Amino acid sequence: MLILVTGATGKVGRHLISALLDRPRFSKARIRALCHNRVLLPAERLDVIRGSIADRTVADKAIAGVSHVVHLATCKETPDDVMDVTVKGLFWLLEAFRASPSARQFILIGGDAAVGHFFYPHDGPITEATPHRAYPGCYALSKVLEEVMVDQYAIQYGMNVCCLRAPWIMEKDDFRHSLSFGDDVFGGPDWKTFFPPEEARRYAEAGAVPLLRDADGRPLKRNFVHVSDLVSAIVSAVDNPRAQRQRFNIAMDRPVDYGEVASYLGRTRGLPYVDVASDFHSNWLDNSKARYLLDWRPQYDLEKLIDQAWQYERPDNDPRIVFYPG
């Protein structure tokens, strides 16, 4: 078994490679890490290839002799690169994979941007059958195109593909910084932009957290997943016959409710909250298909997600760096 991991130096890639090297089930497996801007050091059972999948020769080299692919490499809101990397790069990987005699399974890690995230209203839980609906921007469009491409390769060539669709992926103190009114905010929304600068500064100094409200005025519900839960889902899908040609939502059992977040942080840590109105829409990524077919269970709920983020102490040699714009 030779497993190619693209996007190997990213948040999920690093955790996945560690899991594959550590777990007895994969003790005889070799891992090939495809890196672009950053590079992992080779190790026992781990070899490293550097380059962009937008280059067909790189994709061909990466796929050579591979039995499994876990495709994580992507672009965010980078119009100059997104079609070359996310669309053409995936095309080159799929072309090389379908022609390879060693190929067994292709796993795409998709995202809830493919179904609109919180930009559009939904009249029920978002399932794997919910139609694609990209929100404005090139990133969401690329996530739709990824899912459509792997589906079509299964139809056209009978390939064993699987898509694991994840929402916002958390680790360490990510969730805490996702709620910051300061310049250290992680991801979006950028809460300080909702208020005059002096008011936002006071909220940041007080450690206040946003209570985001949806377009109907209710506390917004938004989907998250912890990186360890996503990795466990990937591992569950590898060589699983019930994963063949399937798409799965991989998320917490319940979406994060910003009202519940504010209540819990006020009760456990005495933090104030600030109401933030928005035109966003609550949604619920239904993970029941993955629970049923993959026998997968997320270990993180809201309280565990919050507690870990607030208890985490980031060492000096692990600065918070965002490696992609958007």
Secondary structure, 3 states (H helix, E strand, C coil): CEEEEECCCCHHHHHHHHHHHHCHHHCCCEEEEEECCCCCCCECCEEEEECCCCCHHHHHHHHCCCCEEEECCCCCCCHHHHHHHHHHHHHHHHHHHHHCCCCCEEEEEEEHHHHCCCCCCCCCCECCCCCCCCCCCHHHHHHHHHHHHHHHHHHHHCCCEEEEEECEEECCCHHHHCCCCCCCCCCCCCHHHHCCHHHHHHHHHHCCEEEEECCCCCECEECEEEHHHHHHHHHHHCCCHHHCCEEEECCCCCCEEHHHHHHHHHHHHCCCEEEECCCCCCCCECCHHHHHHCCCCCCCCHHHHHHHHHHCCCCCCCCCCCCCCC
